[in-house]
Amino acid sequence: MNNDTNSPRYTSFADLAKAIGTTPQELRKQYLDKAIADTVRADEQGSASTPDEMDAIAREIEIADIIREGTVLDSFHEAFGEVGALSIVEIGADAQELDMPEPAEAQADCHAIVTTIFDLFRDTRLEPSAQAIAWGIVNSFHYEAQKLAREEDTLSRDLGELIRRYDPSEIYAVEVEELTLRAQTKTEQRSAIECMRDYAADCYRTETGHPWSAARGTKVSSATNASQIAAADFLKARATAIREKRNPTGPLVVFSGGQDWHDFQQLYDRLDQIKARIPNMTLCTTAQRKGADAIAAAWAAKSGVPMVAFTPQSARYGNSAGFKRNDQLVSLRPVEAIICQGSGLQSHLLDKLKEANVPCHAFRYDKQTPIAAEPKRQLWA
């Protein structure tokens, strides 16, 4: 959808550059010159470039190529181009045909917002402030994305509750339709702001040579994947049915064991057997940093299996935190479990799982393969 507006819109870098008085060739030359200057400076100093510096130089060349080709990143096409025909941006408002900014315009202006600060302050007494101000610009995108994500969560929860109390009336149908459209609009808004934040962060890294990082909150977007998920995020996502990257949908397999465990091969073999039967499994561990749980975490990383670490909430439950955690694991209705001998917590979890008729694989401590003499001496040393 593209309606005429009072603001001029540019569908190519050539048109945009002409409007601001700079040709695409001049913009590309600026980035290539900067990349060459950074490389020469590192050579003159006699020190090898750091990975961050090499990434920044590569990004400068990449942006130069984008400007030369007049192309727009796929992420901008996905975030700004693939939206519904109607939207509701305010509570109580009617559905409207409101446009998204053009992908090319959004990318170009996002780039200009960040880099103009550096261009304005470069070689002046204000240059030390450029990095701080540019960081704040990116953080503004991040703050807004977080706010939109919270509003999206609320709308999704309200929609879920509304659907659960079905009503055949016409008023109910209109209410569901309106809430669905509001939630969809909020999702589109969040996706667009996240896209601009990620691109602005790339521009910040290009100019400073350092990656941008948020002061608070987790930076999550469609371009990132978590290899390990905190239990709080997992449970929240599971309850509100949002974001696959924080809510793995595969069958859950529970794993728990003592800290004095060394025989990883028998555990690897059993986990491999379960994964062969349940390829889309999600592993839930009791989050101990050594022993059996550490072995399970290593297997999950090696096998590409999502892992959720359930840490006991000691501050909330005190001495009973471990048992509360066990009840929480059983309530998730896992399809299978592996329990290695350890403390009373493992015995309690095994009993609870058996009561819930969950198939369990129990491993005794004395059935481990003995440690070889030399490695044992090294371990004890």
URGIKA-V876891 format. One record per run of one state. SS is the DSSP state (H for helix, E for strand, - for the rest). FROM is the first residue (numbers start at 1). TO is the last residue. Records with the same first field share a line. If there is no record, write none. Layout:
# URGIKA-V876891
SS = FROM-TO ; FROM-TO
This chain:
# URGIKA-V876891
- = 1-12 ; 20-23 ; 45-50 ; 70-73 ; 82-86 ; 88-95 ; 97-102 ; 122-126 ; 165-169 ; 209-227 ; 241-243 ; 247-251 ; 257-263 ; 278-281 ; 286-291 ; 304-306 ; 310-313 ; 332-335 ; 341-343 ; 356-359 ; 364-364 ; 368-372 ; 381-381
H = 13-19 ; 24-44 ; 51-69 ; 74-81 ; 103-121 ; 127-164 ; 170-208 ; 231-240 ; 244-246 ; 264-277 ; 292-303 ; 314-331 ; 344-355 ; 365-367 ; 373-380
E = 87-87 ; 96-96 ; 228-230 ; 252-256 ; 282-285 ; 307-309 ; 336-340 ; 360-363
